[in-house]
Amino acid sequence: MFVRLVRQSLACSPRRKLMTIAAVALASSIATAMLAVLVDIGDRVSRELRSFGANLLVIPRAAALPVEIGGIDYRPVADATFIPESVLPKLKATFWRHNITAFAPFLPVTVEAGGSKVVVQGTWFNRQYTAPGNERLTTGVRDLNRTWKVDGAWIDDPAADPAAREALVGSALAGRLGVRPGGRVSLWGEPFVVRGLLVTGGQEDDQIFTRLETVQHFTDRPGQVSQVQVGALTKPEDAFARKDPTQMTTQEYDRWYCTPYISSIAHQIHEQWPMAVARPIRRVADNEGRILNQVRLLMLLVSLAAMVTAALMIWSAMATTVLERRSEIAVMKAVGAQNGLIAALFAVEVSLQGAVGGALGVLAGVALARQVSLQVFHSPLELSPLLPVLVILAAVAASLAGSAVPMRSALRLEVAPVLKEES
């Protein structure tokens, strides 16, 4: 008789069981999609942010020293205030070389153009170089600043004709000078062909850009650059990252060195370039960390809200189920069933529903996460094999949590009044 009552109890209310499974599946799908993207979002968002420019600025060590008295700069204009162009490939020799997505050297100089002083930047646009290990790579301002737009054409780099004089003129400056793509602008007394107008929304709109070798030639600085902008994938800094490395223990230093903090990457660049100092562009780095933390928090809150909603729906369904099964629970108690056994029966039933709903939700969530990854980040999702297991366990836990209060009410039923009502 007891076995028959158990079978009847587990077999009743199929519609309500389906509703419970559907609620858990919906919550699990949302949680899976959010968490799958969350696990992989750090590098992806960082790569997207890297298209907006550099987060590290490397300058010569001598230029970083404040030597100013009475408003007069006494730093010597010597080779020590420049970085040799030949050392640029060593950026890819650091421990976090794969985190350095792009870099671009700059050699700025102020010249006269159109009757006014303008800044001319010599740089790499899309330069191929040989990294350590004879690896051929490409970098430059086009890779570092993918949001820059050009009305016209980019400058080929390197030039097919070494004697070619070509320039990109910032859109704001071009308006004042009255030049258009295909026109000419005079620099150093020579005509430069304007290949395009640069639109960045920043100070670059008031500058002129040309090949690095051209500026080196006119300033008599062959093989030298005055700064290097670097884009690197980094981990948002925490309290540990802000500690002074010189005050760290050996274990702390190893942990800091082997974590892609922007400060540790800057330190490793200095190891490769002793003549230079790498400084984080704090405004960019801090904004990156803030955005990543906010996106992660939002996804966690959405996942948590989905699971809490599923638990509340299970609570409602279980409360109704307990009311419908009052007589069956009373009969089981009357024939000797203990509270532990009755609770176990309900727990098994709810756990099975949670596991089935969680499994269905994982399948839907993975498909949703892959679509989000392709649509937003334009790359396939890298799914952790532990994520489906964790989501199913979370679904079972949410199901048990939602059924806890109704289950407690079921265990408190008085047998005699219920049987008397049914008689």
C-alpha positions in Angstrom: 0.0 0.0 0.0 2.8 2.4 0.9 4.6 1.8 -2.4 1.3 2.4 -4.3 0.9 5.7 -2.5 4.4 6.8 -3.4 3.8 6.0 -7.0 0.6 7.9 -7.1 2.3 10.8 -5.4 5.1 11.0 -7.9 2.7 10.5 -10.9 0.2 13.2 -10.1 0.1 16.8 -11.5 2.1 16.2 -14.7 1.1 19.7 -16.0 2.5 21.3 -12.9 5.7 19.3 -13.2 6.1 20.5 -16.8 5.6 24.1 -15.7 8.3 23.6 -13.1 10.7 22.1 -15.6 10.0 24.9 -18.0 10.7 27.6 -15.3 13.9 25.9 -14.4 14.9 25.5 -18.0 14.3 29.2 -18.8 16.3 30.3 -15.8 19.1 27.9 -16.6 19.3 29.0 -20.2 19.6 32.7 -19.1 22.2 31.8 -16.5 24.2 29.6 -18.9 24.2 32.3 -21.6 25.3 35.0 -19.1 27.9 32.9 -17.3 29.4 31.5 -20.6 29.9 35.0 -21.9 31.1 36.2 -18.5 33.8 33.6 -18.3 35.2 34.6 -21.7 34.3 38.3 -21.6 37.5 39.6 -20.1 39.8 39.3 -23.2 36.9 39.9 -25.6 35.9 43.2 -24.1 39.5 44.2 -23.6 40.2 43.4 -27.3 37.2 45.6 -28.3 38.4 48.4 -26.1 41.9 48.1 -27.6 40.4 49.3 -30.9 39.9 52.7 -29.2 43.6 53.2 -28.7 46.6 52.5 -26.4 46.6 52.0 -22.7 50.4 52.2 -22.3 52.8 55.0 -23.2 56.5 54.3 -23.4 58.8 57.3 -23.3 62.6 57.6 -22.9 63.8 57.5 -19.3 65.6 60.9 -19.7 62.4 62.5 -20.9 60.5 61.1 -17.9 62.9 62.9 -15.4 61.5 66.3 -14.3 64.4 68.7 -15.0 62.6 72.1 -14.9 63.8 75.2 -12.9 61.9 78.4 -13.0 59.8 77.2 -15.9 62.8 76.4 -18.0 63.3 72.8 -19.2 67.0 71.8 -18.8 66.7 68.3 -20.2 69.3 67.8 -22.9 68.2 67.3 -26.4 70.3 64.2 -27.0 70.0 60.7 -28.1 69.2 59.7 -24.6 65.8 61.4 -25.0 64.9 59.0 -27.8 64.2 55.3 -28.2 66.1 53.4 -30.8 63.7 52.1 -33.5 65.6 48.9 -33.7 64.5 47.8 -30.2 60.7 47.9 -31.1 60.4 44.2 -31.9 61.6 43.4 -28.4 58.1 44.3 -27.2 57.2 40.7 -28.3 59.9 39.3 -26.1 58.2 40.1 -22.8 56.4 37.4 -20.7 53.0 38.8 -21.7 54.0 39.2 -25.4 50.8 37.6 -26.6 48.8 40.2 -24.6 50.4 43.0 -26.6 47.9 43.4 -29.4 49.5 46.3 -31.2 51.9 49.2 -30.9 53.0 52.3 -32.8 56.1 54.4 -32.6 55.8 58.2 -32.9 58.2 61.0 -33.6 56.3 64.4 -33.3 57.7 67.7 -34.5 56.2 71.2 -34.9 56.5 72.7 -38.3 54.9 75.6 -40.2 52.0 74.8 -42.6 49.6 77.3 -44.1 51.1 80.1 -42.1 50.6 78.5 -38.7 52.5 76.0 -36.5 51.1 72.4 -36.6 52.3 69.1 -35.1 53.5 66.5 -37.6 53.6 63.0 -36.3 55.9 60.4 -37.9 54.6 56.9 -37.3 54.0 53.4 -38.6 50.7 53.0 -40.3 50.7 49.3 -41.1 54.3 48.1 -40.8 55.5 44.5 -41.0 58.3 43.6 -38.7 60.2 40.6 -37.5 59.6 39.6 -33.9 61.9 37.4 -31.8 61.8 33.9 -33.1 61.7 35.2 -36.7 57.9 35.6 -36.5 56.6 38.1 -39.1 53.9 40.4 -37.6 52.2 43.6 -38.6 51.4 46.6 -36.4 50.9 50.4 -36.5 48.3 53.0 -35.8 45.8 51.2 -38.0 45.9 48.2 -35.8 46.1 50.2 -32.6 43.3 52.6 -33.4 40.7 50.7 -35.4 38.1 53.4 -34.8 40.0 56.0 -36.8 38.4 56.9 -40.1 40.0 58.3 -43.2 38.2 60.3 -45.8 40.3 59.2 -48.8 43.1 56.6 -48.5 45.6 55.4 -45.9 49.3 55.9 -46.5 51.1 52.8 -47.7 53.7 51.7 -45.2 56.5 51.2 -46.1 56.4 53.4 -49.2 57.0 51.9 -52.7 59.0 55.0 -53.4 61.3 56.1 -50.5 61.3 59.7 -51.8 57.5 59.9 -51.8 56.0 62.7 -49.7 52.6 61.8 -48.5 50.5 62.8 -45.5 47.2 62.3 -43.6 45.7 65.6 -42.4 43.4 65.8 -39.5 39.9 66.8 -40.5 39.8 69.9 -38.3 43.2 71.1 -39.5 42.2 70.3 -43.1 39.2 72.7 -42.8 41.4 75.5 -41.7 44.1 74.9 -44.3 41.5 74.3 -47.1 43.0 71.0 -48.3 41.2 67.9 -49.5 42.2 64.4 -50.5 44.5 64.6 -53.5 45.6 68.1 -52.7 48.9 69.3 -51.4 50.3 70.8 -48.2 53.7 72.3 -47.8 55.9 70.9 -45.0 59.6 71.7 -44.5 59.4 73.7 -47.7 58.4 70.6 -49.8 54.9 69.7 -51.2 53.3 66.7 -49.6 50.4 64.9 -51.3 47.3 64.7 -49.0 46.2 61.0 -49.3 43.3 61.4 -46.9 41.6 63.4 -44.1 41.9 61.7 -40.6 38.8 61.7 -38.4 39.3 60.6 -34.8 37.3 62.9 -32.6 40.4 63.7 -30.6 43.5 65.9 -30.8 44.7 64.0 -33.9 42.1 66.0 -35.9 44.4 69.0 -35.5 47.6 67.2 -36.5 49.3 65.8 -39.6 50.6 62.2 -39.9 53.3 60.9 -42.2 55.7 58.1 -42.4 58.2 57.8 -39.5 61.2 57.7 -41.9 60.1 61.0 -43.4 60.1 62.9 -40.1 63.4 61.1 -39.1 64.9 62.4 -42.3 63.8 66.1 -41.9 64.7 66.2 -38.2 68.0 64.3 -38.7 67.0 61.6 -36.2 67.5 58.4 -38.2 66.4 55.3 -36.4 64.9 57.2 -33.4 61.4 57.6 -32.0 60.3 59.8 -29.0 57.4 57.6 -27.8 55.7 54.3 -28.4 52.0 53.8 -27.8 51.1 50.2 -26.8 47.8 48.4 -26.6 47.8 45.4 -24.2 45.1 43.0 -22.9 45.1 43.5 -19.1 43.4 42.4 -16.0 41.6 45.1 -14.0 43.8 46.2 -11.1 42.8 45.4 -7.6 44.3 46.3 -4.2 47.1 43.7 -4.7 48.1 45.2 -8.1 48.6 48.6 -6.5 51.2 47.4 -4.0 54.7 48.6 -4.5 56.6 45.7 -6.1 59.8 46.6 -4.2 57.9 45.9 -0.9 56.5 42.5 -2.0 57.7 39.1 -0.8 59.1 36.7 -3.4 55.8 34.8 -3.6 53.9 38.1 -4.0 56.3 39.4 -6.6 56.0 36.2 -8.7 52.2 36.4 -8.5 52.2 40.0 -9.5 54.7 39.4 -12.3 52.7 36.5 -13.7 49.4 38.4 -13.7 48.6 40.6 -16.7 48.1 43.8 -14.6 48.9 46.9 -16.6 51.7 47.7 -14.1 53.4 44.3 -14.5 53.3 44.6 -18.3 54.8 48.1 -18.0 57.5 46.7 -15.7 58.3 43.9 -18.2 58.6 46.5 -21.1 61.1 48.4 -19.0 63.1 45.1 -18.6 63.3 44.9 -22.4 64.0 48.6 -22.9 66.2 49.8 -20.0 66.4 53.2 -21.7 62.7 53.8 -21.5 59.8 54.0 -19.0 56.4 52.5 -19.6 53.5 54.4 -18.1 49.9 53.3 -18.0 47.4 55.7 -19.5 45.4 55.7 -16.3 42.2 57.2 -17.8 42.0 54.4 -20.3 43.2 51.6 -18.0 40.8 52.6 -15.2 37.9 52.9 -17.6 38.6 49.4 -18.9 38.6 47.9 -15.4 35.4 49.8 -14.5 33.6 48.7 -17.6 34.7 45.0 -17.2 33.7 45.0 -13.5 30.3 46.5 -14.3 29.6 44.2 -17.1 30.5 41.2 -15.0 28.4 42.4 -12.1 25.4 42.9 -14.4 25.7 39.4 -15.8 26.0 37.9 -12.4 22.9 39.8 -11.2 20.9 38.7 -14.2 21.9 35.1 -13.6 21.1 35.3 -9.9 17.7 37.0 -10.7 16.8 34.2 -13.1 17.5 31.5 -10.6 15.6 33.4 -7.8 12.7 33.7 -10.2 12.8 30.0 -10.9 12.9 29.3 -7.1 9.8 31.4 -6.5 7.9 29.7 -9.3 8.8 26.3 -7.8 7.7 27.6 -4.4 4.3 28.5 -5.8 4.0 25.1 -7.7 5.1 23.1 -4.7 2.7 24.9 -2.4 -0.2 24.0 -4.6 1.1 20.4 -4.9 1.3 20.1 -1.1 -2.3 21.2 -0.9 -3.4 18.6 -3.5 -1.5 15.8 -1.8 -2.5 16.5 1.8 -4.5 13.3 2.0 -1.7 11.2 0.5 0.9 12.7 2.9 -1.5 12.0 5.8 -2.0 8.4 4.7 1.8 7.8 4.3 2.3 9.2 7.8 -0.5 7.0 9.1 1.1 3.8 7.8 4.4 4.7 9.4 6.3 7.0 7.0 8.7 9.2 8.9 9.3 12.9 8.0 12.7 12.1 6.6 11.3 9.7 4.1 8.5 12.1 3.0 11.0 14.9 2.7 13.3 12.6 0.7 10.5 11.8 -1.7 9.7 15.4 -2.4 13.4 16.2 -2.6 14.0 13.5 -5.2 11.1 14.6 -7.3 12.1 18.3 -7.2 15.7 17.4 -7.9 14.8 15.4 -10.9 12.7 18.3 -12.2 15.5 20.7 -11.5 18.1 18.5 -13.2 15.9 18.0 -16.3 15.1 21.7 -16.5 18.7 22.6 -16.0 19.9 20.2 -18.7 17.4 21.7 -21.2 18.3 25.2 -20.1 22.0 24.5 -20.6 21.4 23.3 -24.2 19.4 26.4 -25.0 21.8 28.7 -23.1 24.9 27.4 -24.9 23.2 28.1 -28.3 22.2 31.6 -27.1 25.7 32.3 -25.8 27.2 31.3 -29.1 24.9 33.6 -31.0 25.8 36.5 -28.6 29.5 35.8 -29.1 29.2 35.8 -32.9 26.9 38.8 -33.1 28.7 41.0 -30.5 32.4 39.8 -30.6 32.4 38.3 -34.1 34.2 35.2 -32.8 33.2 31.7 -31.6 32.5 31.0 -28.0 35.1 29.2 -25.9 32.9 27.2 -23.5 34.3 25.9 -20.2 33.4 22.2 -19.7 32.6 22.8 -16.1 29.9 25.4 -16.8 27.1 23.0 -17.8 27.7 20.9 -14.6 27.7 24.0 -12.4 24.5 25.4 -14.0 22.7 22.0 -13.6 23.8 21.9 -9.9 22.6 25.5 -9.5 19.3 24.5 -11.0 18.9 21.6 -8.6 19.8 23.9 -5.7 17.3 26.5 -6.8 14.6 23.9 -7.1 15.3 22.5 -3.6 15.5 26.0 -2.1 12.1 26.9 -3.7 10.5 23.8 -2.4 11.9 24.1 1.2 9.0 26.1 2.7 6.2 24.0 1.1 8.0 20.9 2.1 8.2 22.1 5.7 4.4 22.7 5.6 3.9 19.2 4.4 5.9 17.7 7.2 3.8 19.7 9.8 0.5 18.3 8.6 -1.7 16.8 11.3 -2.8 13.3 10.3 -6.1 13.0 12.1 -7.7 16.3 10.9 -6.8 15.6 7.3 -8.1 12.0 7.3 -11.2 13.2 9.0 -11.8 15.8 6.2 -11.3 13.2 3.6 -13.7 10.7 5.2 
